[in-house]
Amino acid sequence: QVRLVESGGGLVQAGGSLRVSCTASGHTFSKHATGWFRQAPGKEREFVAAITWSGGVTYYGDSVKGRFTISRDNAKNTVYLQMNTLKPEDTAVYYCATHADFTDCSGYGCYDGDWYDYWGQGTQVTVSS
């Protein structure tokens, strides 16, 4: 059974940094594409970042490009999202998600939340102004 657990969320002031983590059991991130999504109250789910498994290619949503970095530590079976220069509009619940099989995503395919099969419970990130 696959289980994803996010951690590292919290309250941070605008301009600050935070790193959230996603660990997995029953699943190996090094062999499956993984993404981060977020959802703010009253808003639709938004793609944040993704990393492919085959080449470690990364993709970012326009609103976070240049500020956020997704990475993977294969030894720890953990995917990270480093968030810098945070803004109040980054406030949301952040979810990690991963694909079930060895099919990798590319381009806008990685942006599609419906492509991902397993999701974590989310971690709250709140950015104060």
C-alpha positions in Angstrom: 0.0 0.0 0.0 1.4 3.4 -1.0 1.4 6.1 1.5 2.7 9.7 1.0 3.3 12.0 4.0 4.1 15.7 3.7 5.8 17.6 6.4 7.5 20.9 7.0 4.7 23.3 6.5 4.1 26.2 8.9 3.9 29.9 9.3 6.5 32.2 7.7 6.7 35.9 6.9 6.6 37.2 3.4 10.1 37.1 1.9 11.0 34.1 4.0 11.8 30.5 3.1 10.4 27.1 3.9 11.1 23.6 2.8 8.4 21.0 2.7 9.1 17.3 2.3 7.3 14.2 1.0 8.2 10.8 2.1 6.8 7.6 0.8 6.2 4.1 2.0 5.4 1.3 -0.5 6.7 3.4 -3.3 10.0 4.5 -4.8 10.3 8.1 -5.9 13.4 7.3 -8.0 11.2 5.2 -10.3 8.1 7.4 -10.4 7.4 11.0 -11.4 6.3 13.1 -8.5 4.7 16.5 -8.3 3.7 19.2 -5.8 0.3 20.9 -6.0 -1.4 23.4 -3.8 -4.9 24.5 -3.0 -6.0 27.7 -1.3 -9.4 28.1 0.3 -12.0 28.8 -2.4 -9.6 28.2 -5.2 -8.9 25.3 -7.6 -5.9 23.0 -7.2 -2.8 24.5 -8.8 0.2 22.8 -10.2 3.4 23.9 -8.4 6.3 21.7 -9.5 7.1 18.2 -10.8 10.2 16.0 -11.3 10.5 13.2 -13.7 12.0 9.9 -12.6 14.0 9.1 -15.7 16.1 12.2 -16.1 15.2 14.3 -13.1 13.7 16.9 -15.4 11.9 19.6 -13.4 8.8 21.7 -14.3 7.3 24.6 -12.5 4.1 26.6 -12.5 4.5 30.1 -13.7 3.6 31.6 -10.3 6.5 29.9 -8.5 9.1 29.7 -11.3 12.4 31.1 -10.1 11.4 31.0 -6.4 10.7 27.3 -5.8 12.9 24.3 -6.4 11.8 20.6 -6.4 14.4 18.0 -5.7 14.6 14.3 -4.8 16.9 12.4 -2.4 16.8 8.8 -3.6 18.7 7.5 -0.6 16.0 9.0 1.7 13.2 8.3 -0.7 12.0 11.9 -0.2 11.0 14.7 -2.5 11.5 18.2 -1.4 10.0 21.6 -2.3 12.3 24.4 -1.4 10.2 27.6 -1.3 12.0 31.0 -1.3 10.9 34.6 -1.4 7.5 33.5 -0.2 4.5 35.7 -0.8 1.1 35.8 1.0 -0.5 34.4 -2.2 1.6 31.2 -1.7 -0.6 30.4 1.3 -2.2 27.0 0.7 -2.3 23.4 1.6 0.6 21.7 -0.3 0.2 18.2 -1.6 2.7 15.8 -3.1 1.5 13.3 -5.7 3.1 10.5 -7.6 2.3 8.3 -10.5 1.6 4.6 -10.0 3.7 3.0 -12.8 7.0 3.6 -14.6 5.4 5.8 -17.2 7.1 9.2 -17.0 5.5 12.5 -17.7 6.9 15.3 -19.9 5.9 18.9 -20.5 2.4 19.8 -19.7 1.6 16.2 -19.0 3.4 16.7 -15.6 1.0 19.6 -14.8 -2.1 17.5 -14.9 -3.2 16.5 -11.4 -5.4 13.7 -12.9 -2.3 11.9 -14.1 -1.1 11.3 -10.6 -2.4 8.3 -8.7 -1.3 8.7 -5.1 -1.7 11.8 -3.0 -0.6 12.8 0.5 -2.8 14.4 3.1 -1.2 17.8 2.6 0.7 20.3 4.7 -0.4 23.8 5.5 1.8 26.7 4.4 0.8 30.1 5.6 2.7 33.3 4.6 2.0 36.4 6.6 2.3 39.9 5.1 
